[in-house]
Amino acid sequence: MDMVAELRDLLRRADEPGPYVLVGHSYGGLLMRLFAYHHRDEVAGLVLVDSMHEDQFEVFGPLFPPPAPDDPEQLKSIRAFWTTGWRDPASTTEGIDFLTSQREGHQVTSLDDLPLRVMTAGTYLHMPGVPDVARPHLQSLWRGLQGRLAGLSRNVAVTQLDASGHFIQRDDPAAIVSVIRDLVAQVRKPPQSAAVVRTD
């Protein structure tokens, strides 16, 4: 919550009044969900760009193959992080406390009818070092996690971008721009006036 509080303070100091359309990629998606959950009246809409899910380490960590003497260094490093290293803030240059973030993420069980857009990439279809034979299954698990994020709101649309890797903002930035523009147009649309029925 520290980063969420810092963002809220920054927006206030910059004299940028809400309500906001929040956009978060990866870990930023978790942060934006927390912002929307704790400050619902300040948020008009939320776009999650291949967002982190708080259960992703438990889902994917056990799926790594057991260590072998000829493992490449990249595999050793990735396995170490996804199985146990993520629990230590020193494992990231930013000092991210994933354990606390995970606990806070589990508190977000509903965003009611907040306009929500979930953009899901072909993350595991394009991930270096992942054997081709394993990619469809891993991608299916990733889509499942993204689907759980989509279930947080009754007002949701999902965009599937299988041709893009995890960094959609690099691989297909126009898609993100399009989703944001559509959402902004939706939340700016004035509510429909109630019909007036007269009986004389």
MONOR-V617462 format. One record per residue. RES is the residue in one letter. SS is DSSP state (a for helix, b for strand, c for the rest). PHI is phi in degrees with one decimal (* if undefined). NEAR is the number of other C-alpha atoms within 12 Angstrom. Layout:
[[RES | SS | PHI | NEAR] [RES | SS | PHI | NEAR]]
//
This chain:
[[M | c | * | 28] [D | a | -59.7 | 16] [M | a | -66.6 | 22] [V | a | -64.2 | 26] [A | a | -63.0 | 18] [E | a | -66.1 | 14] [L | a | -64.1 | 23] [R | a | -62.2 | 29] [D | a | -65.4 | 16] [L | a | -61.2 | 14] [L | a | -62.6 | 18] [R | a | -69.3 | 16] [R | a | -65.7 | 11] [A | c | -81.7 | 11] [D | c | 57.1 | 10] [E | c | -106.3 | 14] [P | c | -74.5 | 17] [G | c | -84.7 | 19] [P | c | -77.2 | 23] [Y | b | -105.7 | 30] [V | b | -98.5 | 34] [L | b | -93.3 | 40] [V | b | -130.4 | 36] [G | b | -137.6 | 33] [H | b | -106.3 | 29] [S | c | 56.2 | 30] [Y | a | -61.2 | 29] [G | a | -60.7 | 29] [G | a | -64.2 | 33] [L | a | -63.3 | 41] [L | a | -61.9 | 41] [M | a | -68.5 | 41] [R | a | -62.6 | 49] [L | a | -64.8 | 37] [F | a | -60.6 | 37] [A | a | -63.2 | 43] [Y | a | -70.2 | 32] [H | a | -86.9 | 23] [H | c | -133.1 | 26] [R | a | -56.4 | 26] [D | a | -71.2 | 17] [E | a | -101.1 | 23] [V | b | -120.9 | 30] [A | b | -94.1 | 33] [G | b | -169.5 | 43] [L | b | -141.6 | 49] [V | b | -117.0 | 47] [L | b | -104.8 | 46] [V | b | -104.5 | 48] [D | c | 43.6 | 42] [S | c | -69.7 | 39] [M | c | -61.2 | 36] [H | c | -112.2 | 40] [E | c | -62.8 | 36] [D | c | -99.8 | 27] [Q | a | -64.0 | 31] [F | a | -69.5 | 28] [E | a | -68.2 | 21] [V | a | -74.4 | 22] [F | a | -95.6 | 27] [G | a | -55.1 | 22] [P | c | -68.6 | 17] [L | c | -86.5 | 20] [F | c | -68.1 | 27] [P | c | -65.9 | 19] [P | c | -62.0 | 15] [P | c | -59.0 | 17] [A | c | -131.4 | 12] [P | c | -58.0 | 9] [D | c | -99.4 | 10] [D | c | -60.3 | 16] [P | c | -67.4 | 13] [E | a | -61.1 | 14] [Q | a | -61.5 | 14] [L | a | -65.1 | 24] [K | a | -59.2 | 21] [S | a | -66.6 | 19] [I | a | -66.0 | 26] [R | a | -61.3 | 27] [A | a | -60.6 | 23] [F | a | -71.7 | 25] [W | a | -74.3 | 27] [T | a | -91.6 | 26] [T | c | -138.2 | 21] [G | a | -61.1 | 23] [W | a | -60.9 | 29] [R | a | -74.2 | 23] [D | c | -104.3 | 20] [P | a | -55.1 | 18] [A | a | -70.4 | 14] [S | a | -76.5 | 20] [T | c | -121.0 | 15] [T | c | -64.3 | 10] [E | c | -84.3 | 12] [G | c | 68.7 | 17] [I | c | -70.6 | 23] [D | c | -91.1 | 24] [F | a | -67.4 | 32] [L | a | -63.3 | 22] [T | a | -66.4 | 22] [S | a | -60.7 | 32] [Q | a | -62.9 | 27] [R | a | -61.1 | 18] [E | a | -68.7 | 26] [G | a | -62.2 | 33] [H | a | -65.9 | 21] [Q | c | -74.3 | 19] [V | c | -85.8 | 29] [T | c | -98.6 | 21] [S | c | -160.1 | 24] [L | c | -115.0 | 31] [D | c | 54.1 | 19] [D | c | -108.2 | 22] [L | c | -58.4 | 34] [P | b | -57.7 | 36] [L | b | -126.6 | 42] [R | b | -123.2 | 45] [V | b | -112.8 | 44] [M | b | -105.4 | 46] [T | b | -116.9 | 46] [A | b | -91.2 | 38] [G | c | -83.1 | 32] [T | a | -51.9 | 35] [Y | a | -84.5 | 32] [L | a | -75.6 | 29] [H | c | -124.4 | 25] [M | c | -79.6 | 24] [P | c | -60.0 | 16] [G | c | 87.0 | 21] [V | c | -90.6 | 23] [P | c | -57.7 | 17] [D | a | -54.4 | 15] [V | a | -66.9 | 12] [A | a | -90.4 | 21] [R | a | -63.4 | 22] [P | a | -59.3 | 20] [H | a | -65.4 | 21] [L | a | -64.8 | 28] [Q | a | -65.5 | 31] [S | a | -62.8 | 22] [L | a | -65.1 | 27] [W | a | -64.5 | 34] [R | a | -62.7 | 33] [G | a | -61.6 | 19] [L | a | -64.9 | 27] [Q | a | -65.1 | 36] [G | a | -64.8 | 27] [R | a | -67.4 | 26] [L | a | -65.8 | 40] [A | a | -61.5 | 37] [G | c | -73.9 | 25] [L | c | -75.3 | 31] [S | c | -130.7 | 28] [R | c | -84.5 | 16] [N | c | -120.4 | 24] [V | b | -135.2 | 28] [A | b | -136.2 | 29] [V | b | -114.8 | 27] [T | b | -115.8 | 29] [Q | b | -100.7 | 30] [L | b | -124.6 | 30] [D | c | -67.2 | 27] [A | c | -78.4 | 20] [S | c | -101.5 | 28] [G | c | -80.8 | 27] [H | c | -56.4 | 32] [F | c | -89.8 | 29] [I | a | -60.4 | 31] [Q | a | -63.6 | 25] [R | a | -97.9 | 16] [D | a | -81.6 | 19] [D | c | -149.9 | 24] [P | a | -60.9 | 19] [A | a | -61.7 | 15] [A | a | -65.2 | 27] [I | a | -66.5 | 33] [V | a | -57.9 | 19] [S | a | -62.9 | 18] [V | a | -65.2 | 32] [I | a | -63.4 | 32] [R | a | -62.2 | 20] [D | a | -63.7 | 22] [L | a | -67.7 | 30] [V | a | -60.6 | 26] [A | a | -61.6 | 16] [Q | a | -66.5 | 22] [V | a | -74.7 | 22] [R | a | -85.6 | 16] [K | c | -66.4 | 12] [P | c | -66.4 | 9] [P | c | -63.5 | 8] [Q | c | -66.9 | 6] [S | c | -73.0 | 7] [A | c | -69.6 | 6] [A | c | -68.4 | 6] [V | c | -102.4 | 6] [V | c | -113.4 | 6] [R | c | -109.0 | 5] [T | c | -125.9 | 4] [D | c | -103.9 | 3]]
//
